């Protein structure tokens, strides 16, 4: 029997000690989102969980009687909440048919979800139990109630206790009805289930949180430091607050109630410092901001002075020029020279000196600039100029000049529809082959003095035929010309090809001007050519132009009437006048090719 009473005493002592241990902390603060009091009213079902003497037995021969479940019951509980987690609870429970009544008190722990819409609770109560059995009388004993449940918030004032489950333990005394220890001193190990409504009231008055900020001193010269101090009010004193500082000018550093402001480099004027305070543990009414201003004054400022010189001041393109700059501050502030730039060539350097490399620059005046700046941000530009002249052109031998002249005066002409697809490397007339043979020999000699020279071949076709046909034909013509040159020793790497189809045909006016300006034609030949203008225009556009890239001079786009197979289009060249008086027979005009 002592051990049974000892178990109840231990549970009761633990409940009392828990309450005493947590009470000082709980009294230190009251969360304004938690009601100060709550009152529970609800239904209670009880399984007493004990065996007592039956009224039908005798003390010497008791009959065991299992106390039946009690479905009729009422539960009432009143709690004072120290904070959102801990409260002191007094509880009353009563079930009848038979009956059991409990009076209890002890601590209650709450675990509230976000926004306090739901909460789980645990309580450990020391209880006074009265058990009444019909026909047997009643008994009183000390016990404990241990359990918990789930609450769901319906409104600000009403909460639904969805379910509560408790262990109800106590020792009772029925010695007059039974001499047997287990029956005469029964131990109740019951289960209690509840549901009902919780009424919330006594919410603390909500105080709006706030913060103020002050800066000391309120007026400084540029470069002098300041200190900003924030004072928060109405926040939960048990919560760690976060502070975020910002400043409209200058650097600010700080993460607590104070922050340091650096005014180095700040322009004079009025600045604003702002602090934002937040309580991360609270769900509402948990942040505040405040701002204040301070004044930054600038001392008198004189910009630095600077000058630059170049040595030499005139040079040939490709030479290097030394540039030196001096920089001083009338106010004695440290200065630096940087950001060298030039309008031509490239410039590099550090400190007060730099080197201008004029390679790639154009002849004329090159301006060099540099920036002189002091620590306050004031700066001055300084410039100097260098006059550049082109280097004398390299001497070119007369032989090379003659080769350039000959290489720049060629176009190669083809007959209609040549070369064909089947013989893509053919189509060159004998006169044009001789022209290309001479061109190849001249160009090979030219490469000895100009190894990077290129021949640019541009193929054309007359306007007859589709665009696709003309494009392919001009490609065959330019490739046939290229292959011929390669076969005669011209390196393929020194030849570039382009094909234009009929896109760049010579006009009638251009062909007519070429005929009229050709001094090798006789008046009769010129007349016959112009009378066959359309044939000649078409023939003039069946060509490959040759350009020498080192000079950029284009070839003469002129039908080669001096070739022996050229005037076949108009009946051949004129013969010298006969010595007889007989008129010369007319030579029939051959068909164009």
Buried (B, 14 or more C-beta within 10 A) or exposed (E): EEEBBEBBBEBBEBBBEBBEEBEEEBEEBBBBBBBBBBBBEBEBBBBBBBBBBBEEBEBEEBEBBEBEBBEEBBBBBBBBBBBBBBBBBBBBBBBBEBBBBBBBBBBBBBEBEEEBEBBEBEBBBBBBBBBBBEEBEBBEBBBBBBBBBBBEBEEEEEBBBEEBEBBBBBBBEBBEBBBBEEBBBBBBBBBBBBBBEBBBEEBEEEEEBBBEBBBEEEEBEBBBEBEBBBEBEBBBEEEEBEBBBEBBBBEBEBEEBEBEBBBEEBEBEEBEBBBBBBBEEBEEBBBBBBEBEBEBEEEEBEBBBBBBEBEEEEBEBBBEBEBBBBBBBEBEBEBBBBEBEBBBBEBEBEEBBBBBBBEEBEBBEBEBBBBBBBEBEBBBEBBBBBEBEEEEEEEEEEEBEEBBEBBBBBBBBBBBBBBEEEEBBEBBBEBBEEBBBBBBBBBBBBBEEBEEBBBBBBBBBBEBBEEEBBBBBBBBBBBBBBBBBBEBEBBEEBBBBBBBBBEEBBEEEEBBEBBEEBEEBEEEBBEBBBEBEEBBBBBBBBBBBBBBBBBEBBBBBBBBBEBEBBBBBBBBBBEEEEEEEEEEEEEEBEEBB
